[in-house]
Every structure is written in C-alpha cells, then in structure tokens.
C-alpha cells in the first residue's frame, strides 16, 4: 500500500503492524467475521487497510451465497493523494468489480497460483439516506425516500473496492456469472444503486440513482466510470454495435428524458471500452453509451437528422420489479432494474 502524489511521484508504504479486531456474528445471515486491519507508514503518516475476503459459503440471504474481496483504505490527505493498493489472491475469479473512488485505475495480473490486483484512486464524495438497521423495514424506508426525494441524511467521503467472485450459478454469486470466462466489467461511481447495463439494440444503458440533494441542500453531483473488454462485451451482449464502431459517444438523460450536460471521456481502442462522466446531477439519470454511425452509413440509410443538442427529448420505457429480503420488500424501477445486494427477485 502506498500513495501517489499530485506530481505523479509514488511513495510506497512500509508495513507497521497488524491490529486484530473482534469476531462478529451477524444475527441476520449467520456469517462470522474476523475483523482486523493492517497499518502502513508513508512519510511518517499512517495508512490503514481493512481487507475482507468472503468465502464461497458467505450467506447473502437464505438460499443465496456469494464471495467477494472488499477493501476499505483510510489515510490523511486523501483528497489530493491517490492511494495505491496491491493485493494477491488465489481462487478469486472476478465477474464484477465495483470501485467507490474517483480517477480510479484497476489492473489484474496473472501470477503463479492466482492473481495480483492493483487498485488506485482518490476519495469520493457520497450522499445517501439513513434507513435504519432493521432489514425488515429498511427497504420500504429507502423506497419512500427515493420517491419523495428529501435531502440526503448524510454526506461522507468514501473509498470502497469490491471484487465479486464468479460462482457456479446465480445462486452462488452476487451477480449472475454470465460470460465470466471471457472477462468482467469495472464500475466506479458515487451512486447508491447501480445495476447491470442492458443493450437496447442501439445503445448500452445504465440506470443509476442517488439522492438529488446533499444533506446541505446542495445539488448532488455524479461521477461514473465503466470499463470492459470487447471480448466480454461481445459475449454478454451479442450483436452489440459498440465494439466494432470507430467512434462511441456517452449521453446522460434525466428522469424526464432530457439530455443533460456533463464532462465525458470515451476510449474505445485496443480491445477495451472505457467511458467516464462527471458533473451530472442525480436522482435517477440514465447513462447511454452508443456507437456513432459513419457519414457514409448514415447517408446509405437515408438518415437526415440535425445535429443533436443538449435539449434532446427521448422516451425511456421503465419497468418495476419487486425484491424481497426476509420480511423486507423493495420496489426498484428503471430500464433494467436489478435487486439490491441481499435481495431476491420476487416472482409475480
């Protein structure tokens, strides 16, 4: 573990000590956690790393297990200095990587007996609602708050990394292990709900959400980054037009279908698709990644459209699913709604 300074200079940390915590038995799922943290020194300052490796027997909710590696670093000056963490694992097979950090980078390297993971980034601003600790009622509290959109209950600075393991099937993984042998996606965002994207036939679309306002009443500004290999995208979304397109664009629409202004970066080269957006606002924007037709193809199809503006209206068809966790029921709406972690889809 170490720090990258604003100048680009990397300062490796020196291991100081391991601080053992206590055993914790979760009363809701029965999981037993052994807590502990490693301490590293950089220029005399402490960096604390909490890394939690769940076994494949980890219970997400009754009848559903799943494993992941979860990493939580804390250190001074994390607004200006990037963390850099290197972790080695043996059996972990990635299928979905979530990074709560800005300007994040992620690298997987095959080594003898497993993988070496290198993750770096800056602290991320995050706003959310307090829904209480009772899983029987928290889902309904959250749903009502997202519907009425009061100010967030809290704002905090956060860094979290989660590498989810591809199990045998959808009941043995956090996410359905579709095309896990072909790769995986890496997402970095400050949302409180991000499901899998869906290919609509014209674009790859993401439905995300978070409180519209911070606890201070200020607008809650979003950050979103997505990266995946062409090989993985072609497997998971067969027939998609993104991986073959010489040019790709990223668009953001609000709940009413109006396209919004944002700072975007798109790289679709060397077998990878990487997109990033900053400066948009919540509560439930839609992110659309679409191929840009060449001029020749557009003329051949007789397209005679005007140059797009930032006030384009689109129609986005939503659907609502019902998710359950014990006695807790949560309804999730979107173009491709996904149940939150720990919840199961309730059949009609």
C-alpha positions, 0 to 999 in steps of 0.5 A: 500500500502506498500513495501517489502524489499530485506530481505523479511521484509514488511513495510506497508504504512500509508495513507497521503492524497488524491490529486484530479486531473482534469476531462478529456474528451477524444475527441476520445471515449467520456469517462470522467475521474476523475483523482486523486491519493492517497499518502502513507508514508513508512519510511518517503518516499512517495508512490503514487497510481493512481487507475482507475476503468472503468465502464461497459459503458467505450467506447473502440471504437464505438460499443465496451465497456469494464471495467477494474481496472488499477493501476499505483504505483510510489515510490523511490527505486523501483528497489530493493523494491517490492511494495505491493498493496491491493485493494477491489472491488465489481462487478469486475469479472476478465477474464484477468489480465495483470501485467507490473512488474517483480517477480510479485505475484497476489492473489484474495480473496473472501470477503463479497460483492466482492473481495480483490486483492493483487498485488506485484512486482518490476519495469520493464524495457520497450522499445517501439516506439513513434507513435504519438497521432493521432489514425488515423495514429498511427497504420500504424506508429507502423506497419512500425516500427515493420517491419523495426525494428529501435531502440526503441524511448524510454526506461522507467521503468514501473509498470502497473496492469490491471484487465479486467472485464468479460462482457456479450459478446465480445462486452462488454469486452476487451477480449472475456469472454470465460470460465470466470466462471471457472477462468482467466489467469495472464500475466506479461511481458515487451512486447508491444503486447501480445495476447491470447495463442492458443493450437496447439494440442501439445503445448500452444503458445504465440506470443509476440513482442517488439522492438529488440533494446533499444533506446541505441542500446542495445539488448532488453531483455524479461521477461514473466510470465503466470499463470492459473488454470487447471480448466480454462485451461481445459475449454478454451482449451479442450483436452489440454495435459498440465494439466494432464502431470507430467512434462511441459517444456517452449521453446522460438523460434525466428522469424526464428524458432530457439530455443533460450536460456533463464532462465525458471521456470515451476510449474505445481502442485496443480491445477495451471500452472505457467511458467516464462522466462527471458533473451530472446531477442525480436522482435517477439519470440514465447513462447511454453509451452508443456507437456513432454511425459513419457519414457514409452509413448514415447517408446509405440509410437515408438518415437526415437528422440535425445535429443533436443538442443538449435539449434532446427529448427521448422516451425511456420505457421503465419497468418495476420489479419487486425484491424481497429480503426476509420480511423486507420488500423493495420496489426498484424501477428503471430500464433494467432494474436489478435487486439490491445486494441481499435481495431476491427477485420476487416472482409475480 
